[in-house]
């Protein structure tokens, strides 16, 4: 048996066959505290050589809305086979898109919309039951979002 010091030899004799890792950990900590062994905490630095992937869908900037100024309406909600999406955007906004996401933030679909004020009927027959987030976006600005519950 390798003995660094008297205390370390006793430690090794007592803990060599210990099935409990906590006994060994506590014994090592006691030896460090007694000054019998030294320990230097390793410093782990982040790997700066990794490159970020280019995002397929750029982040959307959220714009605060005035209370009661809903720009996106969904009916019926909860929905079964279809939902009517109604939107109204400022005249100065660009071409709108409807982003459909899961509640976990995963983009499910992106639909190009016509005009700054209109409505569209979406079939939800093939959608799984659950909660979805529908957002109206134009030129990278998210104007409004609504939760849609699908029941079957």
C-alpha positions in Angstrom: 0.0 0.0 0.0 1.3 3.5 -0.9 1.5 5.8 2.1 1.9 9.5 1.6 1.4 10.2 5.3 0.4 8.5 8.4 -3.2 9.8 8.1 -3.4 8.9 4.4 -2.3 5.3 5.2 -5.1 5.0 7.8 -7.6 6.5 5.4 -6.6 4.0 2.7 -6.8 1.1 5.1 -10.3 2.1 6.3 -11.8 3.0 2.9 -10.2 0.7 0.4 -13.2 -1.6 0.1 -15.9 0.9 1.1 -19.0 0.5 -1.0 -20.2 4.0 -0.1 -18.7 6.8 -2.1 -19.7 9.4 0.5 -17.4 7.8 3.0 -14.5 8.1 0.7 -15.4 11.7 -0.3 -15.8 12.8 3.3 -12.5 11.2 4.2 -10.7 13.0 1.4 -12.2 16.3 2.5 -11.0 15.6 6.1 -7.5 15.0 4.8 -7.6 18.2 2.8 -8.8 20.2 5.8 -6.0 18.6 8.0 -3.4 19.8 5.5 -2.3 16.2 4.7 -3.0 16.5 1.0 -3.6 19.5 -1.3 -6.2 20.0 -3.9 -6.5 22.6 -6.6 -9.9 23.1 -8.2 -9.8 22.8 -12.0 -10.9 25.8 -14.0 -13.0 24.9 -17.0 -13.3 27.5 -19.7 -15.9 27.5 -22.5 -15.0 26.1 -25.9 -14.8 29.2 -28.1 -13.9 27.2 -31.2 -17.5 26.1 -31.8 -19.5 27.9 -34.4 -23.2 28.7 -34.1 -25.5 27.4 -36.8 -27.3 29.9 -39.0 -30.9 30.1 -37.9 -33.5 29.2 -40.5 -36.1 31.5 -38.9 -34.7 34.7 -37.6 -35.8 35.8 -34.1 -39.0 37.8 -33.9 -39.0 41.2 -32.1 -41.9 41.5 -29.7 -43.9 44.8 -29.8 -46.0 45.7 -26.8 -49.6 46.3 -27.5 -52.1 48.7 -26.0 -54.6 47.0 -23.7 -57.6 45.8 -25.7 -55.9 46.5 -29.1 -56.1 42.9 -30.3 -54.8 42.6 -33.8 -55.4 38.8 -34.0 -58.6 37.0 -33.3 -59.2 33.2 -33.4 -62.7 31.7 -33.5 -63.9 29.3 -32.4 -61.4 28.7 -29.5 -61.2 25.8 -28.6 -61.4 24.5 -32.1 -62.0 21.1 -33.6 -61.9 20.9 -37.4 -61.2 24.5 -38.4 -60.4 27.9 -37.0 -61.0 31.3 -38.4 -58.0 33.6 -38.1 -58.9 37.3 -38.3 -56.2 40.0 -38.3 -55.8 43.8 -38.5 -52.4 45.4 -38.8 -51.4 49.1 -39.2 -51.5 50.3 -42.9 -47.7 50.9 -42.7 -46.9 47.3 -41.9 -45.5 45.0 -44.6 -46.7 41.6 -45.8 -48.0 39.6 -42.8 -47.2 36.0 -41.9 -48.9 33.7 -39.5 -46.5 31.6 -37.4 -47.9 28.5 -35.8 -45.8 27.1 -32.9 -46.1 24.5 -30.2 -46.3 25.8 -26.6 -42.7 24.6 -26.3 -41.7 27.2 -29.0 -41.2 24.7 -31.9 -42.2 26.3 -35.2 -44.8 24.0 -36.8 -45.9 26.1 -39.9 -45.5 29.6 -41.4 -48.4 30.8 -43.6 -48.3 33.9 -45.9 -51.3 36.1 -45.3 -53.0 38.5 -47.7 -53.4 42.2 -46.8 -53.2 44.1 -43.5 -56.8 43.4 -42.7 -58.5 40.1 -43.6 -59.5 36.7 -42.3 -58.5 33.1 -43.3 -60.1 29.7 -42.5 -57.5 27.1 -41.4 -58.3 23.4 -41.4 -57.2 21.8 -38.1 -58.4 18.3 -39.0 -54.8 16.9 -39.1 -53.7 18.8 -36.0 -53.1 16.9 -32.8 -55.2 17.9 -29.8 -53.3 20.4 -27.6 -52.4 24.1 -27.3 -50.8 26.0 -30.1 -49.5 29.6 -30.3 -50.5 31.6 -33.4 -48.5 34.8 -34.0 -49.0 37.5 -36.6 -45.6 38.7 -37.9 -44.6 41.4 -40.5 -41.1 42.3 -41.4 -39.6 40.7 -38.3 -42.1 42.4 -35.9 -44.5 40.2 -33.9 -47.7 42.3 -33.6 -49.9 39.9 -31.7 -50.1 36.3 -30.4 -52.9 34.1 -29.3 -53.2 30.6 -27.8 -55.4 28.2 -29.7 -56.7 25.0 -28.1 -57.5 22.1 -30.4 -59.9 19.4 -29.1 -61.0 16.2 -30.8 
